């Protein structure tokens, strides 16, 4: 977080402790480097213009979902707005830790949620809980897919089109995998259950809920086979290794893929991104109002402001990720005639032939073979235990080499990385 923002937050918190009116403060808890911070003072001014009330934003950041959740669930921290990932939103919804959003209190002319919510987002959010519509409690902020970044000079599109590319002996020692058990487990299980999926005996959604001992064991056995060819299990350095040509295959997120492709092009390395043919997962981060919030009115207006098209575009450009906003202005800001047309009618009604980056906005055919991951509740510990076993037993020498190289490179590039950090996500999914 920028020093200025930190100081403003510190002064605001001090003001609260000294007896200032809490109703004039809005406490926002978001991912690091996940907003254009210049929109925060603009919100304060906009809020006062619209309501006649003064507001000051206390903006704080986190790097791990579970850290944020612990402060809410165990510490009863009174944040007014937070931005959890999909599975944490699902967990908080099921555990009664979210407050409903009162967007009816906002005038229709500036109710950007109602005006700009994508039908795709609405349908996916209804999958969180069959008895509670998550759309009443959460508003999607950014979204994306999980797929494969690959070096087009080293890896054929045919090889990259299957998840089994991470086990392909041709690329041993040059494969990078996200240190994100959920985002690895889902795709691997989809790959391993292709026969059942094609026969129709199971669905992608079935697999997203599958925490059975048998499936965990199957994924673990597969990852043990993959392991010796893994250059690194990485939280953030993988895409940089791809841009430098050290890795040729990376299991990664779409937003990181776009960053890597752009950076690699500047140094003559050719990368691309693909969602394998077997199917994959989609992910979302969204704004919610937690149970112990003390300024729900300002929180509601803040979420609404974040959904104003021009603000959504600015946040999208700053972070490098795709806004979940369904406004046509957001789509128009991303049109690039150099791309082939894709069908985005699932997200933007009527837009079935639009030239945009398919890594950011996947074609309908790609989305139809993707599913939303779900929270496992108590079974999450089984997933984390499996992940620990895979990574911890007889770790590949490549893992330690790449960690050492990355540490040295990180120190050398600290200043330059500040510009790039807005395009990175840290340990977002456990």
C-alpha positions in Angstrom: 0.0 0.0 0.0 1.3 3.5 -0.8 2.8 5.5 2.1 0.2 8.2 1.7 -2.7 5.8 1.9 -1.1 4.2 4.9 -0.8 7.5 6.7 -4.3 8.5 5.9 -5.6 5.1 7.2 -3.5 5.5 10.4 -4.8 9.1 11.0 -8.4 7.9 10.4 -8.0 5.0 12.8 -6.5 7.3 15.4 -9.4 9.7 15.0 -11.8 6.8 15.7 -9.9 5.9 18.9 -10.1 9.5 20.0 -13.9 9.5 19.8 -14.7 10.7 16.2 -18.0 9.8 14.6 -17.7 6.2 13.2 -20.5 7.0 10.8 -18.1 9.3 9.0 -15.6 6.5 8.4 -15.7 3.7 5.9 -13.3 0.8 6.6 -12.4 -1.0 3.4 -10.3 -4.2 3.4 -9.0 -5.3 0.0 -6.3 -7.3 -1.7 -2.9 -5.7 -2.1 -2.5 -3.8 -5.4 -6.1 -4.5 -6.4 -7.5 -1.0 -7.0 -6.6 2.3 -8.6 -6.2 4.2 -5.3 -7.0 7.5 -6.9 -10.6 6.5 -7.0 -10.8 6.5 -3.2 -10.8 10.3 -2.7 -13.1 10.5 -5.7 -15.6 8.3 -3.9 -15.4 10.5 -0.8 -16.3 13.5 -2.9 -19.0 11.7 -4.9 -20.6 10.4 -1.7 -20.8 13.8 -0.2 -22.2 15.2 -3.4 -24.9 12.5 -3.6 -25.8 12.3 0.1 -24.7 15.5 1.7 -22.7 13.5 4.2 -19.0 13.5 4.9 -17.1 10.3 4.6 -13.4 9.3 5.0 -12.2 5.9 3.7 -9.8 3.9 5.9 -8.2 1.6 3.3 -6.3 -1.5 4.4 -5.0 -4.5 2.5 -4.5 -8.3 3.0 -2.6 -11.0 1.0 -4.3 -14.2 2.1 -8.1 -14.9 2.2 -7.8 -16.8 5.4 -6.1 -13.9 7.2 -8.9 -11.6 6.3 -11.6 -14.2 7.3 -10.0 -14.8 10.7 -10.2 -11.1 11.5 -13.9 -11.1 10.7 -14.9 -14.4 12.1 -12.8 -14.6 15.2 -11.8 -11.0 15.9 -15.2 -9.5 15.0 -13.2 -6.8 13.2 -15.6 -4.0 12.1 -14.6 -3.6 8.4 -17.4 -2.2 6.4 -16.4 -3.6 2.9 -14.2 -6.5 2.1 -13.2 -8.3 -1.1 -13.0 -12.1 -0.6 -12.5 -14.7 -3.3 -15.4 -16.9 -4.4 -14.9 -19.8 -2.0 -14.6 -17.5 1.0 -17.7 -15.6 0.0 -19.5 -18.9 -0.1 -18.1 -19.9 3.3 -19.1 -16.5 4.8 -22.5 -16.7 3.3 -23.1 -20.2 4.7 -21.8 -19.2 8.1 -24.0 -16.1 8.4 -21.1 -13.7 8.2 -22.5 -11.4 5.5 -25.2 -8.7 5.5 -27.6 -8.3 2.6 -27.0 -5.4 0.3 -29.6 -2.7 0.3 -29.2 -1.3 -3.2 -32.8 -0.3 -3.2 -31.7 2.7 -1.1 -29.7 4.1 -4.0 -31.5 6.2 -6.6 -32.2 4.2 -9.8 -30.2 6.7 -11.9 -27.0 5.9 -10.1 -27.7 2.3 -9.1 -24.8 0.9 -11.2 -25.2 -2.6 -9.8 -28.7 -3.0 -11.2 -27.7 -1.3 -14.4 -24.5 -3.2 -15.0 -24.7 -6.7 -13.5 -23.8 -9.4 -16.0 -26.3 -12.2 -16.5 -23.4 -14.7 -16.4 -22.3 -13.3 -13.0 -25.8 -13.6 -11.7 -26.2 -17.2 -12.7 -22.8 -18.3 -11.3 -23.4 -16.6 -8.0 -26.7 -18.5 -7.6 -24.6 -21.7 -7.4 -23.1 -20.7 -4.0 -26.1 -21.8 -2.0 -29.4 -23.2 -3.3 -31.3 -21.6 -0.5 -29.6 -18.1 -0.5 -29.1 -16.0 -3.6 -25.5 -14.7 -3.3 -26.4 -11.9 -5.6 -28.2 -10.3 -2.6 -25.0 -10.4 -0.6 -22.1 -10.0 -3.0 -21.1 -8.0 -6.1 -18.4 -9.5 -8.3 -15.3 -7.2 -8.7 -12.8 -9.2 -10.9 -12.9 -12.6 -12.5 -10.9 -14.9 -14.7 -10.0 -18.5 -15.6 -7.3 -21.0 -14.8 -5.3 -22.2 -17.7 -1.8 -22.8 -19.2 0.7 -20.1 -20.2 3.1 -21.6 -22.7 6.1 -20.6 -24.8 4.9 -20.9 -28.4 8.5 -21.4 -29.6 9.0 -24.4 -27.4 5.5 -25.9 -26.8 3.0 -26.8 -29.5 -0.6 -25.6 -29.2 -1.6 -29.3 -29.3 0.5 -30.1 -26.2 -0.7 -27.0 -24.4 -4.3 -27.9 -25.1 -4.3 -30.6 -22.4 -3.7 -30.4 -18.7 -1.4 -33.3 -19.1 1.2 -30.9 -20.6 2.4 -30.4 -17.0 3.4 -34.1 -17.0 4.8 -34.2 -20.5 8.5 -35.4 -20.3 9.4 -33.1 -23.1 9.1 -30.1 -20.7 10.5 -31.6 -17.6 12.4 -29.1 -15.5 10.6 -26.2 -17.2 7.1 -26.5 -15.7 5.8 -24.0 -13.2 2.7 -24.6 -11.1 0.8 -22.2 -8.9 1.2 -22.8 -5.2 -2.6 -22.7 -5.0 -4.1 -26.1 -4.1 -7.6 -25.3 -5.2 -6.6 -24.0 -8.6 -4.5 -27.1 -9.2 -6.8 -29.7 -7.7 -9.8 -28.8 -9.9 -8.1 -28.9 -13.3 -6.2 -32.1 -12.5 -9.4 -33.8 -11.3 -11.2 -32.6 -14.5 -8.4 -34.2 -16.5 -8.5 -37.5 -14.5 -12.3 -37.8 -14.8 -12.6 -37.2 -18.6 -14.1 -40.6 -19.3 -16.9 -40.0 -16.8 -17.5 -36.5 -18.0 -17.8 -37.6 -21.6 -20.1 -40.4 -20.7 -22.3 -38.0 -18.7 -22.2 -39.9 -15.4 -20.8 -36.8 -13.7 -20.7 -33.1 -14.4 -18.1 -30.4 -13.9 -20.2 -29.1 -11.0 -20.1 -32.5 -9.4 -16.3 -32.4 -9.5 -16.1 -28.9 -8.0 -17.8 -30.4 -4.8 -15.8 -33.7 -4.9 -13.6 -33.9 -1.8 -13.8 -37.7 -1.5 -10.7 -39.5 -0.3 -10.6 -41.4 -3.6 -10.4 -38.3 -5.7 -7.9 -36.6 -3.4 -5.7 -39.7 -3.6 -6.0 -39.8 -7.4 -4.9 -36.1 -7.7 -2.1 -36.7 -5.3 -0.8 -39.7 -7.2 -0.9 -37.7 -10.5 0.9 -34.7 -8.9 3.6 -37.0 -7.6 4.2 -38.1 -11.2 4.3 -34.4 -12.3 6.6 -33.3 -9.5 10.0 -34.3 -10.8 9.5 -32.1 -13.8 8.4 -29.1 -11.8 10.7 -26.1 -11.9 8.8 -24.4 -9.1 5.6 -24.3 -7.0 5.2 -20.6 -7.1 3.0 -17.9 -5.5 4.0 -15.1 -7.7 7.4 -15.6 -9.5 6.2 -18.1 -12.1 5.1 -15.6 -14.7 8.4 -13.8 -14.5 10.3 -17.1 -15.1 8.2 -17.5 -18.2 9.1 -14.1 -19.5 12.8 -14.9 -19.0 12.5 -18.2 -20.9 13.4 -20.3 -17.8 10.0 -21.9 -17.8 8.0 -23.0 -20.9 4.8 -24.2 -19.3 2.9 -22.5 -16.4 -0.4 -23.5 -14.7 -1.6 -20.0 -14.0 -4.4 -17.5 -13.8 -5.6 -15.5 -16.9 -4.7 -12.1 -15.4 -1.2 -13.2 -14.8 -1.1 -14.6 -18.3 -1.9 -11.3 -19.9 0.8 -9.6 -17.8 3.4 -12.3 -18.7 2.5 -12.2 -22.4 2.9 -8.4 -22.6 6.2 -8.4 -20.6 7.7 -11.3 -22.6 7.0 -9.7 -25.9 9.2 -6.7 -24.9 12.2 -9.0 -24.6 11.4 -11.2 -27.6 9.9 -14.2 -25.7 6.7 -15.4 -27.3 4.0 -16.6 -24.8 0.3 -17.5 -25.2 -2.5 -18.6 -22.9 -5.0 -21.4 -23.3 -7.8 -23.1 -21.4 -7.2 -26.8 -22.0 -9.8 -28.7 -23.9 -10.8 -31.0 -21.0 -12.3 -28.0 -19.1 -11.2 -25.7 -16.3 -12.3 -23.5 -13.5 -13.4 -19.9 -13.2 -12.8 -17.7 -10.2 -14.2 -14.4 -8.8 -13.4 -11.8 -6.2 -16.3 -9.7 -5.0 -17.4 -7.0 -2.7 -19.4 -7.9 0.4 -20.5 -6.2 3.7 -19.4 -8.4 6.7 -21.5 -9.1 9.7 -19.8 -6.7 12.0 -19.7 -3.7 9.7 -20.7 -0.4 11.4 -21.3 1.8 8.3 -23.5 -0.2 6.0 -24.9 2.8 4.2 -21.5 4.1 3.0 -20.4 0.5 2.3 -23.3 0.0 0.0 -22.6 3.3 -1.8 -18.9 2.4 -2.1 -19.7 -0.9 -3.8 -22.1 0.9 -6.1 -19.4 3.4 -7.0 -16.9 0.6 -7.8 -19.5 -0.6 -10.4 -19.6 2.7 -12.2 -18.3 1.9 -15.7 -15.5 4.5 -15.8 -14.3 3.4 -12.3 -14.5 -0.2 -13.2 -12.3 0.5 -16.3 -9.7 2.3 -14.3 -9.5 -0.4 -11.7 -9.2 -3.0 -14.5 -6.4 -1.1 -16.2 -4.5 -0.6 -12.9 -4.7 -4.3 -11.8 -4.4 -6.0 -15.1 -7.4 -8.2 -14.3 -10.9 -8.3 -15.9 -13.7 -6.4 -14.3 -16.9 -8.4 -13.7 -18.9 -5.3 -14.7 -21.4 -6.0 -17.5 -21.5 -2.4 -18.8 -21.1 -2.1 -22.5 -18.6 0.8 -21.9 -16.3 -1.7 -20.1 -16.4 -4.0 -23.1 -15.8 -1.2 -25.5 -12.7 -0.2 -23.6 -11.2 -3.6 -24.4 -11.9 -3.9 -28.1 -8.8 -4.6 -30.1 -9.1 -5.2 -33.9 -5.9 -7.3 -33.9 -7.8 -10.2 -32.2 -10.2 -12.7 -33.8 -13.9 -12.2 -32.8 -15.2 -14.1 -29.8 -18.7 -14.8 -28.6 -19.3 -12.9 -25.4 -23.1 -13.0 -25.5 -23.1 -15.0 -22.2 -21.6 -12.0 -20.5 -22.8 -9.1 -22.6 -26.2 -9.9 -24.2 -26.1 -9.6 -28.0 -22.3 -9.4 -28.2 -21.6 -12.6 -30.1 -18.7 -11.4 -32.3 -16.4 -9.0 -30.5 -12.6 -8.5 -31.0 -11.0 -8.6 -27.6 -8.2 -10.5 -25.9 -9.6 -14.1 -25.4 -7.3 -14.5 -22.4 -9.3 -11.8 -20.6 -12.7 -12.5 -22.1 -13.0 -16.2 -23.0 -15.3 -17.3 -25.9 -18.6 -18.8 -24.9 -17.3 -22.3 -26.0 -14.5 -22.0 -23.4 -16.8 -20.8 -20.6 -19.2 -23.7 -21.3 -16.4 -26.1 -20.3 -15.5 -24.2 -17.1 -17.1 -24.4 -13.6 -16.9 -22.4 -10.4 -14.9 -24.0 -7.6 -16.7 -24.4 -4.3 -15.8 -24.3 -0.6 -15.2 -27.7 1.0 -15.8 -26.6 4.6 -14.1 -28.9 7.0 -12.8 -31.1 4.2 -10.5 -28.2 3.2 -7.9 -29.6 5.7 -7.7 -32.8 3.6 -6.9 -30.7 0.5 -4.2 -28.8 2.3 -2.7 -31.9 3.8 -2.5 -33.5 0.4 -0.8 -30.4 -1.0 1.7 -30.4 1.8 2.6 -34.0 1.1 3.1 -33.5 -2.6 5.3 -30.5 -2.2 7.2 -31.6 0.9 8.2 -35.2 0.1 11.5 -35.4 -1.8 11.1 -31.9 -3.3 12.6 -31.6 -6.7 16.1 -30.0 -6.9 14.6 -27.7 -9.5 12.3 -26.2 -6.8 15.2 -25.1 -4.7 17.2 -23.8 -7.6 14.3 -21.6 -8.9 13.5 -20.3 -5.4 17.2 -19.2 -5.0 17.3 -17.6 -8.4 14.0 -15.8 -7.8 15.1 -14.4 -4.4 18.2 -12.9 -6.0 16.3 -11.5 -8.9 13.7 -10.0 -6.6 16.3 -8.1 -4.6 17.9 -6.8 -7.8 14.6 -5.7 -9.3 12.8 -4.3 -6.3 12.4 -0.8 -7.6 11.3 -1.8 -11.0 8.8 -4.3 -9.6 6.8 -1.6 -8.0 5.4 -0.7 -11.4 4.6 -4.3 -12.1 3.2 -5.2 -8.7 -0.3 -3.9 -9.6 -0.6 -6.8 -12.0 0.1 -9.5 -9.4 -1.9 -11.5 -6.9 -0.5 -13.0 -3.8 -1.5 -16.2 -2.2 -5.1 -15.5 -3.0 -6.4 -19.1 -2.8 -5.7 -21.8 -0.2 
